[in-house]
C-alpha cells in the first residue's frame, strides 16, 4: 500500500515537470517561428505565434505582439504593392491610404493612451516603418507625411479616404513623370552643325533628368542629306568615366570628314551605365 502511495506521489510530482518541459519546448518552437515571421515582415503571423507565450522578461515577445497590433495596414500595403506595384491609380490610392491611415492610428494611440517607455519606443519604430515606406515608394518626406496624417484628426474614415485619394491622385501624376524620367533619363538638346576646311562637326548638350548618376554614355551620329539618306556615321562618348549626376548637363561634339551633302545629323543614345 505504501509503495502505491509513493508511486502516486512520484507521478503527481512528475506531471507538472513534464508539463513545464512540454511548454518550454513549445515556447522555443513558437518563438523561433515568430522570429522568422517577424524577419519576413509577417507581423500579424508573428503576433499570433506569440499568443500563448509568456514573456518571461523576453521583450521580443511583447514587441512582436505590438507590431502585430499596429502593422495591419502596413501588411495590407505590402499585399497590394507586391501584386500591383504602383502601376495603376487605384493601386496607388489603396496603398497610400493603408500607409497613411496606419500611421494615423499609431500617432492617435500614442497621444491618447498612457504607454510605457518600452511601448513608446516600439511605437516609434513602427512609425519609422510606415514613414520609410512612404519615403521610398512615394518620395514623401517625414515632415510632409506627419502633416498629412495629422490633418486626418476629427475626420470620419470616409472623409479620410477622400483626402487620401486626392493626395494619391496628385502623386500618381508625378510618379508617371518620375517613371518616364527614370526609364529614359538622358536628353539630347541644342544640336548644331558646322563645317571647317576638313571636318563636319556636330555638337550638343546631354542632360541627366533621371535619379541616378550615369557614365560611359555612348552616342551615335547619323549624318544625312536633304533626302534623309545617311552619308556618314560616327560615335563618341558624350559622358566618359566622370559621372553625370541627376540634373547635370554636359557639352559633347563629334566630327566626320567634311562632305557638302550633309545638312542634318540624327543623334541616338546607344548605351550608358547607371551608377
RABEL-V319976 format. One record per residue. PHI is phi in degrees with one decimal (none if undefined). Layout:
phi=PHI
phi=PHI
This chain:
phi=none
phi=-62.1
phi=-64.5
phi=-65.9
phi=-63.7
phi=-61.5
phi=-64.2
phi=-63.0
phi=-59.9
phi=-64.7
phi=-65.5
phi=-60.9
phi=-67.7
phi=-77.5
phi=-55.7
phi=-63.3
phi=-64.4
phi=-62.9
phi=-63.3
phi=-64.0
phi=-62.7
phi=-61.3
phi=-65.2
phi=-64.0
phi=-63.6
phi=-60.2
phi=-59.5
phi=-61.7
phi=-65.2
phi=-68.8
phi=-67.0
phi=-64.1
phi=-63.2
phi=-61.5
phi=-63.2
phi=-67.9
phi=-64.0
phi=-62.4
phi=-59.6
phi=-90.4
phi=62.1
phi=-95.2
phi=-67.4
phi=-64.6
phi=-66.4
phi=-63.2
phi=-65.0
phi=-64.7
phi=-63.9
phi=-92.3
phi=-55.0
phi=-97.4
phi=-93.8
phi=-82.8
phi=-66.1
phi=50.5
phi=80.2
phi=-83.2
phi=-67.3
phi=-64.3
phi=-62.0
phi=-63.5
phi=-64.3
phi=-61.6
phi=-66.9
phi=-65.0
phi=-60.2
phi=-61.5
phi=-74.1
phi=-111.8
phi=-114.6
phi=-55.2
phi=-73.5
phi=-65.2
phi=-70.6
phi=-59.6
phi=-58.6
phi=-57.6
phi=-62.9
phi=-70.1
phi=-64.3
phi=-64.4
phi=-91.8
phi=-114.5
phi=54.1
phi=-124.0
phi=-87.7
phi=-130.7
phi=-67.5
phi=-62.9
phi=-61.8
phi=-62.6
phi=-58.2
phi=-68.4
phi=-64.7
phi=-67.9
phi=-62.0
phi=-59.4
phi=-70.2
phi=-75.2
phi=-70.4
phi=-61.0
phi=-65.5
phi=-62.0
phi=-60.6
phi=-62.4
phi=-64.6
phi=-64.1
phi=-67.1
phi=-64.7
phi=-85.4
phi=-98.9
phi=-117.4
phi=-76.6
phi=-124.5
phi=-69.6
phi=-58.4
phi=-61.4
phi=-63.7
phi=-62.6
phi=-64.0
phi=-65.5
phi=-63.0
phi=-63.5
phi=-64.7
phi=-68.3
phi=-57.8
phi=-62.6
phi=-58.8
phi=-66.1
phi=-65.5
phi=-61.3
phi=-70.3
phi=-62.4
phi=-69.7
phi=-69.4
phi=-87.2
phi=-111.0
phi=57.7
phi=-103.4
phi=-72.2
phi=-59.9
phi=-60.1
phi=-67.8
phi=-63.9
phi=-64.1
phi=-60.5
phi=-66.1
phi=-69.1
phi=-67.7
phi=-73.9
phi=-74.4
phi=-54.9
phi=71.8
phi=-94.8
phi=-73.0
phi=-63.8
phi=-66.1
phi=-68.1
phi=-62.1
phi=-63.4
phi=-65.5
phi=-63.0
phi=-62.5
phi=-64.0
phi=-63.2
phi=-65.5
phi=-66.0
phi=-62.9
phi=-65.1
phi=-61.4
phi=-61.0
phi=-62.6
phi=-66.8
phi=-67.3
phi=-60.6
phi=-66.6
phi=-59.8
phi=-64.2
phi=-65.1
phi=-64.0
phi=-73.6
phi=-72.8
phi=-128.2
phi=-76.4
phi=-108.4
phi=-126.5
phi=-99.1
phi=-145.3
phi=52.2
phi=-74.2
phi=-136.6
phi=-121.3
phi=-144.8
phi=-129.3
phi=-124.2
phi=-66.0
phi=-123.0
phi=-129.9
phi=-102.9
phi=-116.7
phi=-117.0
phi=-135.4
phi=-172.6
phi=-124.4
phi=-112.3
phi=-123.5
phi=-95.4
phi=-99.6
phi=-83.9
phi=-126.5
phi=-136.1
phi=-66.9
phi=-128.6
phi=-150.2
phi=47.6
phi=-84.7
phi=-97.8
phi=-120.6
phi=-122.7
phi=-110.0
phi=-107.0
phi=-89.4
phi=-120.2
phi=-95.9
phi=-60.9
phi=-86.9
phi=85.9
phi=-81.6
phi=-72.4
phi=-95.8
phi=-156.7
phi=-138.3
phi=-160.9
phi=-142.6
phi=-158.3
phi=-92.9
phi=-68.5
phi=-132.4
phi=-97.8
phi=-72.2
phi=-78.0
phi=-65.2
phi=-100.7
phi=-79.8
phi=-53.8
phi=88.2
phi=-86.8
phi=-128.2
phi=-150.5
phi=-84.7
phi=-139.8
phi=-151.6
phi=-147.0
phi=-130.4
phi=-131.8
phi=-60.2
phi=-58.5
phi=-147.0
phi=-66.0
phi=-74.1
phi=-73.6
phi=-131.2
phi=-157.8
phi=-131.6
phi=-103.3
phi=-107.2
phi=-120.6
phi=-88.9
phi=-87.3
phi=-160.6
phi=-162.6
phi=-116.1
phi=-90.0
phi=-123.4
